[in-house]
Amino acid sequence: MQRKQGGKQKGRGAPLPPAAEIPRLRGYARALLRDRDAADDLVQDSLERALSRMANWTAGDTPRRWLLTIMHNLFVDQLRRAKRHAQAVTTISETIDAIATSPQIDRLISVDVFSALQQINPERRAALVLVAVEGLSYADATKALGIPAGTLTSRIARGREELRSILEGVSRPGRPG
């Protein structure tokens, strides 16, 4: 079913955004964020949004422009969300500090694990703490952090990898000791 809007056709018959656009999306995301992992998350979120809104595709519109518009809007939304959720991240860090200074620290988390947890990326740490320490479900953690489920899963996986590397004493490329 196709409908006309402003002389251009919209509809479900539009092709999927081409995979050839992904490198360009990554380049733009890296320029915006200056962080490879965050840029990859933004690309993933943009493609997910594009696929979920294929009905908004305007026939004749270039996939690149449409995808970059989606990415830019997501980036701006993330900036706004980050400002609103800065207090939540601070609260999580305060919770970690409170756990670390409690007398039951030996039962909750070892000093090595706590030290390693403090060294990982703050966004990954927040995701790990909410799910692994606080026991929130993935759905509740996504709501608390204001991020999509795929981004949460990615942050948890990368956070666990980073935590494991620190605990094993393995230095990652591009990072000191």
C-alpha positions as CSV (number, residue, x, y, z in Angstrom):
1,M,0.0,0.0,0.0
2,Q,1.5,3.3,-1.1
3,R,0.4,6.8,-0.2
4,K,1.4,10.1,-1.7
5,Q,2.6,12.9,0.5
6,G,4.0,16.1,-0.9
7,G,4.3,14.6,-4.4
8,K,6.6,11.8,-3.2
9,Q,5.6,8.3,-2.5
10,K,6.0,6.6,0.8
11,G,5.3,3.0,1.5
12,R,6.4,-0.5,2.5
13,G,7.8,-1.3,-0.8
14,A,11.0,0.7,-0.1
15,P,14.2,-1.3,-0.1
16,L,16.3,-1.8,3.0
17,P,19.1,0.7,3.6
18,P,22.2,-0.6,1.8
19,A,25.0,-2.1,3.8
20,A,27.4,0.0,1.7
21,E,26.3,3.0,3.8
22,I,27.5,1.5,7.1
23,P,31.2,2.6,6.7
24,R,30.0,6.2,6.0
25,L,27.7,6.0,9.1
26,R,30.6,4.8,11.2
27,G,32.8,7.6,10.0
28,Y,30.1,10.2,10.8
29,A,29.4,8.7,14.2
30,R,33.1,8.6,15.1
31,A,33.5,12.2,14.1
32,L,30.5,13.1,16.4
33,L,31.5,11.0,19.4
34,R,35.3,10.5,19.1
35,D,34.8,7.1,20.7
36,R,34.8,3.9,18.6
37,D,32.5,1.9,20.9
38,A,30.0,4.7,21.4
39,A,30.1,5.4,17.6
40,D,29.3,1.7,16.9
41,D,26.4,1.9,19.3
42,L,25.1,5.0,17.5
43,V,25.4,3.2,14.2
44,Q,23.5,0.2,15.5
45,D,20.8,2.4,17.0
46,S,20.4,4.3,13.8
47,L,20.1,1.1,11.7
48,E,17.6,-0.3,14.2
49,R,15.5,2.9,14.0
50,A,15.7,3.0,10.2
51,L,14.5,-0.6,10.0
52,S,11.7,0.0,12.4
53,R,10.6,3.1,10.4
54,M,10.8,1.9,6.8
55,A,7.3,3.1,6.3
56,N,8.7,6.7,6.6
57,W,11.1,6.1,3.7
58,T,10.4,8.5,0.8
59,A,10.8,6.8,-2.6
60,G,13.6,8.6,-4.4
61,D,15.3,9.8,-1.3
62,T,18.9,8.7,-0.9
63,P,19.6,6.1,1.8
64,R,22.6,8.1,2.9
65,R,20.8,11.3,3.6
66,W,17.9,9.4,5.3
67,L,20.3,7.4,7.5
68,L,22.5,10.4,8.4
69,T,19.4,12.3,9.4
70,I,18.3,9.5,11.7
71,M,21.8,9.3,13.1
72,H,22.0,13.0,13.8
73,N,18.6,13.1,15.5
74,L,19.6,10.1,17.7
75,F,22.9,11.9,18.6
76,V,21.0,15.0,19.6
77,D,18.6,12.9,21.6
78,Q,21.5,11.2,23.4
79,L,23.1,14.5,24.3
80,R,19.8,15.7,25.8
81,R,19.3,12.4,27.6
82,A,22.9,12.4,28.9
83,K,22.2,15.8,30.6
84,R,19.1,14.4,32.2
85,H,20.7,11.2,33.4
86,A,24.0,12.7,34.6
87,Q,22.5,12.7,38.1
88,A,21.6,9.0,37.8
89,V,25.2,8.0,36.9
90,T,26.4,10.1,39.8
91,T,24.0,8.2,42.1
92,I,25.2,4.9,40.8
93,S,28.8,5.9,41.5
94,E,27.8,7.0,45.0
95,T,26.2,3.6,45.5
96,I,29.4,1.8,44.4
97,D,31.4,4.0,46.8
98,A,28.9,3.1,49.6
99,I,29.2,-0.6,48.9
100,A,33.0,-0.4,48.8
101,T,33.1,1.3,52.2
102,S,30.6,-1.0,53.9
103,P,31.9,-3.5,56.4
104,Q,30.3,-6.4,54.4
105,I,32.5,-5.6,51.3
106,D,34.2,-9.0,51.6
107,R,30.8,-10.7,51.1
108,L,29.6,-8.4,48.2
109,I,32.7,-7.8,46.1
110,S,36.4,-8.3,46.4
111,V,38.8,-5.3,46.5
112,D,40.3,-6.4,43.2
113,V,37.0,-6.6,41.5
114,F,35.9,-3.2,42.9
115,S,39.2,-1.7,41.8
116,A,38.8,-3.1,38.3
117,L,35.2,-1.9,38.2
118,Q,36.3,1.6,38.9
119,Q,38.8,1.5,36.0
120,I,36.2,0.6,33.2
121,N,34.3,3.1,31.1
122,P,31.6,4.8,33.2
123,E,28.8,4.0,30.9
124,R,29.8,0.3,30.9
125,R,30.2,0.4,34.7
126,A,26.7,1.9,35.1
127,A,25.2,-0.9,33.0
128,L,27.1,-3.6,34.8
129,V,26.3,-2.3,38.3
130,L,22.6,-2.0,37.5
131,V,22.4,-5.6,36.1
132,A,25.1,-7.5,38.0
133,V,25.2,-5.8,41.3
134,E,21.8,-4.2,41.8
135,G,20.0,-7.1,40.1
136,L,17.9,-5.1,37.7
137,S,16.4,-6.8,34.7
138,Y,17.7,-5.7,31.3
139,A,14.3,-4.0,30.7
140,D,14.5,-2.1,33.9
141,A,18.1,-1.2,33.3
142,T,17.4,0.2,29.8
143,K,14.6,2.4,31.3
144,A,16.9,3.6,34.2
145,L,19.7,4.5,31.8
146,G,17.4,5.7,29.0
147,I,19.1,3.5,26.3
148,P,17.9,0.9,23.9
149,A,18.2,-2.8,24.9
150,G,20.8,-3.5,22.2
151,T,23.0,-0.7,23.6
152,L,22.7,-2.0,27.1
153,T,23.6,-5.5,26.0
154,S,26.6,-4.2,24.1
155,R,27.8,-2.1,27.1
156,I,27.4,-5.1,29.5
157,A,29.3,-7.4,27.1
158,R,32.1,-4.8,26.5
159,G,32.2,-4.0,30.2
160,R,32.6,-7.6,31.2
161,E,35.3,-8.0,28.6
162,E,37.1,-4.9,29.9
163,L,36.7,-6.1,33.5
164,R,38.0,-9.5,32.7
165,S,41.0,-8.1,31.0
166,I,41.8,-5.9,33.9
167,L,41.4,-8.7,36.4
168,E,43.6,-11.1,34.3
169,G,46.3,-8.4,34.0
170,V,46.0,-8.3,30.3
171,S,46.6,-4.9,28.8
172,R,44.5,-3.9,25.8
173,P,46.0,-2.4,22.7
174,G,46.3,1.4,22.9
175,R,46.0,1.4,26.7
176,P,48.8,1.7,29.2
177,G,49.6,-1.3,31.4
